Amino acid sequence: MMVTWADVSQWKADGIGQIGDHLAAQNRQVLGLQDEIDGAKPAGWAGEAADAAAENLRARCQELEDLAARLSAAVKIIDDTEQAVRDLVRSVETTEDFAAKNGFRIDNGKVVETENAGGFLSSVLVQVEVEAILARAGQIDTELNSVLKRILAGEIGDAGATTLAAAAAAGEDRIADEQRHRDLLAKYQVKTDGTTVWPSGLTGWLAERAGFSKEKITQAEAKLLDDLQMRKGMLGLKEFADIRQDALHVAEGKFEGKGLTDGHADAFRHAYWNAMMTQRYGEEWARDFATAHERNPSSHHVPVAMDLHNNEVGRAIARANPDASPEQMANLIEQAVKDGKMVVIDKNDTLVSSNESPPGETRETKNKPWPTDNPGRNDDHDPGDPSATPDQY
């Protein structure tokens, strides 16, 4: 059910805060049991009864660790929601005050004129703000509901923690990771494009005789490659293909080849490819082509966000190190992955910093492919048609 203006007008941050405070107090009580757990097994007790008691204790500890993780996750999401609602309430008050001063009132999310209305522009400004507030309110409501459902379903655990404090930290970190995941998804997306088999026409005829194989790419990619071929001929296309193939080859030798899809080697490959394209063709053309590559409608929005983010990091590294050799660039990119400057996809399908999930412990996409029907990508933003021309031509 959609959040209405009447709903938002009744939201109270203090009530949410009181719930958070109560859960935080409960969580402190759970965390305070650690000393009792540590001293629960009498020294010198051995035998079958001791083993059975120890097994029972481990089971109870696991239950408490899961509880600590879930309580901490609940406290985190509720605290975040309290602050978000507090900010939203201020926006509602400011918007209603502006509307009243300009002769308008807000009725069921619509701006209605009263006496001495301030004019069309003021009405539009108020309506835009109302729609933004309702959109944000819907997002807050959806995120809170989603997290609480997963907590109640037992989907948020202690991440292998062996103490109550570590379990609590794991639960809180999970919520923080998911918020960052949502932020990355919101920032790094691109509208889909049609696809075509490339090369085609005369370019295709020449390319096939030069050893190129046809492939299905986006129309924006084809436009840029046709332009590259027109400017530099088949040698220019071969150079481009060599850069892409070299990125794949170098990536296979990094992180023991672990995570070539959605993992660390994949993050390296995208960043290194973009860095080398930036050195050869300029940052604008590299950005246009790498973005065009992600417009394939069969690509899922999570790996698209990962790739767009890591592409950006690679171009930034190339911009900061314009004279780096390929070997030096590879070392810089590899270190950036190790330092957490890139993102990878963990086993929960969440985008995380590349230093948070060890190589080989990321999503096993080979065994669990992403769906190719992605209607949600229709809501992504569109960067416009590529217009850059490659440098040095």
BELUR-V481226 format. One record per pair of residues at least 12 apart in sequence whose C-alpha atoms are under 8 Angstrom apart, sorted by sequence separation. I is the first residue (numbers start at 1). J is the second residue. D is the distance in Angstrom with one decimal. If there is no record, write none. Layout:
BEGIN
i:j:d
I:J:D
I:J:D
END
This chain:
BEGIN
i:j:d
103:115:5.7
111:123:6.6
158:170:5.7
225:237:7.4
274:286:6.2
341:353:6.8
342:354:5.3
41:54:7.2
103:116:5.2
104:117:6.1
157:170:7.8
158:171:6.4
252:265:6.8
274:287:7.7
294:307:7.7
340:353:5.0
341:354:6.8
344:357:7.8
102:116:7.3
103:117:3.9
104:118:7.8
157:171:6.7
251:265:5.4
254:268:7.8
294:308:7.5
340:354:4.5
347:361:7.2
349:363:6.6
102:117:5.7
103:118:5.8
111:126:7.0
156:171:6.8
199:214:5.8
251:266:7.1
317:332:7.6
339:354:7.3
340:355:4.4
346:361:7.1
347:362:5.4
348:363:7.4
102:118:4.7
111:127:6.0
198:214:5.4
199:215:7.5
274:290:7.2
317:333:7.5
338:354:6.6
339:355:6.0
340:356:7.2
346:362:4.3
347:363:4.4
40:57:8.0
110:127:6.8
197:214:6.5
198:215:5.5
251:268:6.2
291:308:6.9
337:354:5.7
338:355:5.6
345:362:5.8
346:363:5.0
347:364:7.2
156:174:7.7
197:215:5.5
198:216:6.2
251:269:5.2
290:308:7.7
337:355:7.0
344:362:7.1
345:363:5.7
104:123:7.4
197:216:4.4
198:217:6.6
250:269:7.6
314:333:7.0
102:122:7.1
110:130:7.9
196:216:5.5
197:217:6.3
109:130:6.6
195:216:6.5
196:217:5.6
248:269:6.0
290:311:7.1
109:131:7.5
195:217:5.4
196:218:6.0
247:269:5.5
99:122:8.0
195:218:4.1
196:219:5.9
199:222:7.6
203:226:7.7
247:270:7.7
37:61:7.4
99:123:7.9
194:218:5.8
195:219:5.2
198:222:6.4
210:234:7.8
287:311:7.9
193:218:6.1
194:219:5.7
247:272:6.2
287:312:7.7
193:219:6.6
196:222:7.6
203:229:7.8
247:273:5.2
99:126:6.4
193:220:7.3
207:234:7.0
98:126:7.7
206:234:7.8
287:315:7.8
313:341:7.5
244:273:6.2
286:315:7.8
313:342:7.1
243:273:6.9
95:126:6.7
283:315:6.5
310:342:5.5
243:276:7.0
309:342:7.3
310:343:6.8
30:64:7.2
95:129:7.0
243:277:7.3
309:343:7.3
95:130:7.4
283:319:7.6
31:68:7.0
270:307:6.5
274:311:5.6
278:315:6.1
306:343:6.0
30:68:6.6
92:130:7.9
273:311:7.9
274:312:7.7
306:344:6.5
267:306:7.8
271:310:5.3
275:314:4.8
279:318:6.6
306:345:7.6
267:307:7.2
270:310:6.2
271:311:4.8
274:314:5.4
275:315:4.8
278:318:6.5
279:319:8.0
27:68:6.3
92:133:7.3
262:303:6.5
270:311:5.5
271:312:7.3
273:314:7.6
274:315:5.5
275:316:7.7
278:319:7.6
91:133:7.3
268:310:7.9
271:313:6.3
272:314:5.9
275:317:6.8
276:318:7.4
303:345:7.6
267:310:6.1
271:314:3.8
275:318:4.9
279:322:6.5
27:71:5.9
262:306:7.7
270:314:7.3
271:315:7.1
26:71:7.9
27:72:6.8
88:133:6.9
306:351:7.0
24:71:7.5
302:349:7.8
23:71:6.7
24:72:7.5
88:136:7.9
302:350:7.9
88:137:7.5
302:351:7.5
276:326:7.6
23:74:7.6
24:75:6.1
23:75:6.2
85:137:8.0
20:74:7.9
21:75:7.9
275:329:7.6
20:75:5.4
85:140:7.9
84:140:7.3
272:329:7.3
20:78:5.7
272:330:6.5
19:78:7.8
20:79:6.2
81:140:6.8
17:78:7.4
272:333:6.3
16:78:6.9
17:79:6.7
271:333:6.7
16:79:7.9
81:144:7.1
16:81:7.6
17:82:5.8
224:289:6.9
268:333:6.4
16:82:5.6
78:144:7.4
268:334:6.3
77:144:6.6
14:82:7.4
221:289:6.1
13:82:5.2
220:289:7.8
268:337:6.7
13:83:7.3
77:147:7.5
267:337:7.2
300:370:6.3
221:292:5.5
299:370:7.9
300:371:6.7
13:85:5.6
220:292:5.4
221:293:6.2
300:372:6.5
12:85:7.3
13:86:5.3
74:147:7.9
220:293:7.8
264:337:7.0
298:371:7.8
299:372:6.1
301:374:7.7
11:85:7.2
12:86:7.6
74:148:6.9
218:292:6.8
298:372:4.4
300:374:6.2
218:293:6.5
267:342:6.5
297:372:7.7
298:373:6.1
299:374:7.4
217:293:7.4
267:343:7.0
297:373:7.9
298:374:6.7
301:377:6.6
12:89:7.8
74:151:7.4
218:295:6.7
267:344:6.7
297:374:7.2
11:89:7.2
73:151:7.7
218:296:5.8
217:296:7.3
9:89:7.4
250:330:7.9
254:334:7.6
264:344:6.4
297:377:7.8
8:89:7.6
70:151:5.9
263:344:5.1
262:344:5.8
263:345:6.3
9:92:7.0
73:156:7.9
262:345:5.6
263:346:8.0
8:92:7.9
70:154:8.0
70:156:6.2
69:156:7.2
70:157:6.7
69:157:5.8
69:158:5.3
66:156:7.9
68:158:7.8
264:354:6.7
66:157:5.2
65:157:8.0
66:158:5.2
65:158:6.0
292:386:7.6
73:168:7.7
264:359:5.9
65:161:7.4
68:164:6.2
72:168:5.3
76:172:5.9
263:359:7.0
65:162:7.7
68:165:7.8
71:168:7.5
72:169:7.3
263:360:7.4
289:386:7.6
65:163:6.9
69:167:5.0
70:168:7.5
73:171:4.7
77:175:6.7
288:386:5.4
65:164:5.1
68:167:6.0
69:168:4.3
72:171:5.5
73:172:4.7
76:175:6.8
263:362:5.6
288:387:7.6
64:164:7.1
68:168:4.9
69:169:7.0
71:171:7.7
72:172:5.4
73:173:7.9
259:359:6.6
262:362:7.2
263:363:7.0
288:388:6.9
66:167:6.9
69:170:6.2
70:171:5.9
73:174:7.2
190:291:7.4
195:296:7.0
258:359:5.9
259:360:5.9
262:363:6.5
5:107:7.8
6:108:6.7
65:167:5.4
69:171:4.1
73:175:6.0
192:294:7.9
193:295:5.3
194:296:7.2
258:360:5.1
5:108:5.7
65:168:7.4
68:171:7.6
69:172:7.1
192:295:4.4
193:296:6.0
194:297:7.3
259:362:6.7
262:365:7.2
285:388:5.0
4:108:6.9
5:109:5.2
190:294:7.2
191:295:6.1
192:296:5.8
193:297:6.4
255:359:6.5
259:363:8.0
261:365:6.6
284:388:6.0
285:389:6.0
4:109:6.9
190:295:6.2
192:297:5.1
261:366:7.6
285:390:5.5
285:391:7.8
282:390:6.2
281:390:4.6
282:391:5.3
281:391:4.6
280:391:7.2
281:392:6.9
189:301:7.0
280:392:7.8
189:304:6.7
185:301:7.4
188:304:7.5
189:305:5.7
185:302:6.8
188:305:4.7
187:305:7.9
188:306:7.7
189:308:7.4
185:305:5.7
188:308:5.9
184:305:6.6
188:309:6.4
8:134:7.7
5:134:6.9
8:137:7.1
34:163:7.4
4:134:6.9
34:164:6.5
3:134:6.7
31:164:5.7
3:137:6.7
30:164:7.8
31:165:6.4
3:138:5.7
2:138:6.7
3:141:8.0
232:393:7.3
224:386:7.5
228:390:7.5
231:393:6.7
220:385:7.1
220:386:6.7
184:351:7.7
181:350:6.1
181:351:5.1
180:351:7.7
181:352:7.0
178:350:6.8
180:352:7.8
177:350:7.6
178:351:7.9
177:351:7.7
177:352:6.6
192:377:7.0
191:377:6.6
192:378:7.2
190:377:7.9
191:378:6.5
191:379:7.4
191:380:5.0
190:380:5.4
191:381:5.4
189:380:5.6
190:381:5.3
191:382:4.7
189:381:6.5
190:382:5.5
191:383:7.6
190:383:6.8
END
